[in-house]
Each structure stands twice: as structure tokens, then as C-alpha cells.
């Protein structure tokens, strides 16, 4: 079991929320709204993938990343 920092877990949860909003956007969404969501998703991707937590788990990073994703979805 992994013990993830709160900010990392929160960023991954927010990533899923933003991704879902992009996937569910309606035809009434404006280009500006879509662009803002895409930018937020990109910033969250960078925040999650470059978090200092991963430096300490270099060898087990793939398994830890999957565990983070599963935990964030639950």
C-alpha cells in the first residue's frame, strides 16, 4: 500500500474531474470554456507527473502511479 501526499491525491482527483467535464461538455460549451479546461488539465498533468513524491519511488513508480489513479477514482 502506498501513502500518497494529500496534494498529489487531490491533484489526481481534480484531473479526473476536469477530464470528465471535458468529455461531457455540451455543444453549448464555448471554445473559451474548452480551452480553459484543457489548460487546467495540462497544468494538473504536470503537477501530478512532476510531484516530488515520484523521486522517492523511481523504481516502483509505475505501480505507485496506478495505485494513485485507482485511489483517486474511488
JONOR-V374502 format. One record per pair of residues at least 24 apart in sequence whose C-alpha atoms are under 6 Angstrom apart, sorted by sequence separation. I is the first residue (numbers start at 1). J is the second residue. D is the distance in whole Angstrom. If there is no record, write none. Layout:
[[I:J:D] [I:J:D]]
This chain:
[[15:44:6] [13:72:5]]
